[in-house]
Amino acid sequence: MSPSKPGVWRQAQEQLKRLWRSLGPEPASPRTPSERRYNLALALGSGGLRGAAHVGVLSVLEEEGLKPDILAGTSAGSVVACLYAAGYNSERMQELMDQLPADLFTDLTMPRFQLLVAGISVLRDYLGTESRRSSRAPSGLIKGERFREWLQVFLGDRTFEDLLIPTYAVATDLVSGEAVVFGSRDFVPVLPPGYVYITGVSVVDAVRASCSIPFVFQPMELKGRWLIDGAFADPVPVRLFSQTDIEQVIAVDLAVPPRVQEDEDSGDFNLFQVLSRGTTLITDRYAAETLPRYADLIIRPCEFKAKLTDTEQAETFVEQGRRATEQALQQWRRSSA
């Protein structure tokens, strides 16, 4: 072999590299949020229809020139966070709230009478008596397909890589209890213990999983996991920002004040109210202990509860979000002066 050939080969390699670089930048490797500094992070909490309050919060932040550059949302918070990151400002989202279909959450998994029979069957099975398999209960009252189709209209086939702002949606693994965080391959967060990160999922599927209220919605199967509402793992996901260089973190907690809970709960509970109240006790306590540690500003806008089907109340929650944010920002500025 001629001694000149290795030199020729190296020259050819260098020419190929220069040609490749001239065609465009090299593919970006996954980045962690800690590799850059963020001005404002916004964590939007769970709360069913009360999630409309998040729209009011965003409207005031927009007016004040406070634009979040990284977002995280759980359940209803994931809906608003992902819509915002997809380019919907508060005004456009309010238009969506005004047009919420009344039957958005009424696609039952089976007829009402069959649900009743199946419920009795589940109770008999739980108590150890014989249960008829023909009356087996579904894993949730609502299929959630109408809700998913509604999301699809506005979010399309977007992935988290398509969103304009780094955004995370949180669900709960029904088997392991882990917090499952969906997001982009380009912004992989440093997660606390008990959290797992999943990419390669459509935004619509991630949001649907994050909103899978147990007993109400059927769990969502994604990436080999059965997922339920993210509120059971992280109701207001501020912990996702704990290892990221962020100047300010705002958390929006949709919990209803205890005095309202006491006024509305007469003590005559049905099965659904017991389940709902038990869940609320767990998530509210978690949020109360976690938020002060990780958030610079906590906004609590909601003054009363609402059912998923009370869509006519959405505008009221938007206004509560606006009012609470204006008050919180005023107090924040006074305390910082």
Phi, psi and omega in degrees: 000135181292138181294343182280343187293319178302321178295320178297319181296319178295321178298319179296321178298316180297321178296320178296320178297316180296321179296317180297317179295327181290338181280346180152174181290155176292150179304136182285138174277156180305136179251151172260150179302336182289350180280354176221165180257134179252146179278314186217122174254144181231121178251118184254123187273173180281162179166016179062225182297336177299347177301341176300336178298331178301326180295318177297321177300312181297324181298320179289319178300320177298315180298328181272000181074021179261093184259117178294139178247008169204139188227151169215143181215147176240132176055240179303327177296328178290328178299307184292319180300315183287324175297317180297315180292340177275356176113003179273116176280179185296325180296316179292323179292326178295324175298321177295320179296323180294339184248021179300125179297138181295335183259021184299329184240040183237013178276085184294149180287337175201163180305154186304317182296319179295324176298320179296313180298318180295323179297319177297321179298317179298318180297316179297320180294319180295324181279355176094004176270169185295139179238133180280124182296333180293341181253022184301135184281150175286171181278357177192156181286328186244136178293321182085006181290322178296320178297317179296318179297323178296316177298320183298325180301321187260334182254344178058220181258024182301143167257174180292336176292337181277345183289151185280342182228138175305124187219144179232142175240138188245131172235179180236131175287118184296332183271308185271339184081003181290152170279121181259117184254122177262139179189193185274152173293339185277344182224078183272116183282157170275112191263150173290166174302144180089005178243143174233150184246131182232133176241178177075025179241141178294151179299319181300313181295320180296317180293318178300319178294317181298334183262012186281077180299123182303141179077335179268299177264148171293142176301156181253131177263121179218134175052039178077012180239144172265121190243141175235182184311133182294345181299335182286341179252322182200088187294330175227099198282057178286335183297338178297338183263003190293334181252018183245144181282099184230135181289313182221141177238125176250130177246136178246111183255120184268012178298143178274139181305144181306323181298326178290319177302316182294321181293322186275336181267103184280347183102348178266080188268141167261180185302316183294321180293322178296314179299314181296315182293321178298318177297316181299319180300319181291309185291323180294320180294318179300313181296319182297326181277332187268317189302314181299337182281330189241347184250140175278330179220130178246126178249125179238093190271338195275133184253348178203167181271169177203152175276159178302328184275357180277054187297338179291348180273355185303316181298323179297318179292324175302314180294322176298321178297318178298310185297315181294324180290318177301315181293318182295319179294321178298314180294321180298315181292322178296319181288336181270348184288000000 
